[in-house]
């Protein structure tokens, strides 16, 4: 064991993932003071706490995108932007039609915003279609999409508890890249929100 094999017991999951990816590692020993008190490996990245961590990041991103869309569009405009020939824009599940679910619930007296029926990828498509990515400082829909569209697979893995997030050692750098994309999106959304509040 060398000093590079050991990290403090209280190291956050983000730093552990970053270390696995940057140092091409499969495990670390955990130290509590001068003693080795445990081990964390890539297998731990498929645990419930890991999925909760990622779910929190993705939820924050969805809320931020929803706020961006709502700030410059009425509900009817959002429905139009989400529509593709009368149907909702395709998302990670082609059978998932947000507009149909929204209208069915409205018929039952449910008074929920249409935004609540949209998936992450539908929100991303609305931002692209409405060119709202410019508010976040992206030069084009392509540059915005290159950050947000790779998150679909991660979101699906997190949303389905039986799916593994890490399926091979190759998926660790990919996971770290996606976390970095989420953090970039959250950073840009927070700057947009701050600028909006000060204007």
Long-range contacts (C-beta under 8 A, 24 or more apart in sequence): 1-29, 1-36, 5-29, 6-30, 6-31, 6-36, 7-31, 7-40, 8-32, 9-37, 9-38, 13-49, 13-50, 13-53, 14-53, 14-179, 16-40, 17-45, 17-172, 17-175, 17-176, 17-179, 18-176, 20-45, 20-172, 20-176, 21-172, 21-173, 21-175, 21-176, 21-177, 22-176, 26-169, 42-166, 42-169, 42-172, 43-166, 45-165, 45-166, 45-172, 45-175, 46-164, 46-165, 46-166, 48-161, 50-165, 51-158, 51-161, 51-165, 54-154, 54-158, 54-165, 54-179, 55-158, 55-159, 57-179, 57-182, 57-183, 57-186, 58-120, 58-151, 58-154, 58-155, 58-158, 58-182, 60-186, 61-120, 61-151, 61-182, 61-185, 61-186, 61-189, 62-120, 62-123, 64-185, 64-186, 64-189, 64-190, 64-193, 65-120, 65-123, 65-124, 65-127, 65-185, 65-189, 66-115, 66-118, 66-123, 67-189, 67-193, 68-127, 68-132, 68-135, 68-136, 68-189, 68-192, 69-115, 69-123, 69-126, 69-127, 69-130, 69-132, 70-115, 71-196, 72-130, 72-132, 72-135, 73-130, 75-113, 75-114, 75-115, 78-114, 78-115, 78-126, 79-114, 81-126, 81-129, 81-130, 82-114, 82-118, 82-122, 82-125, 82-126, 88-118, 88-122, 89-122, 89-125, 89-126, 89-129, 91-118, 91-119, 91-121, 91-122, 91-125, 92-119, 92-120, 92-121, 92-152, 92-155, 92-156, 93-119, 98-122, 119-155, 120-151, 120-152, 120-155, 121-149, 121-152, 121-155, 124-148, 124-149, 124-151, 135-192, 136-185, 136-188, 136-189, 136-191, 136-192, 137-188, 137-191, 138-188, 147-181, 147-184, 147-185, 148-181, 148-185, 150-177, 150-178, 150-181, 151-178, 151-181, 151-182, 154-178
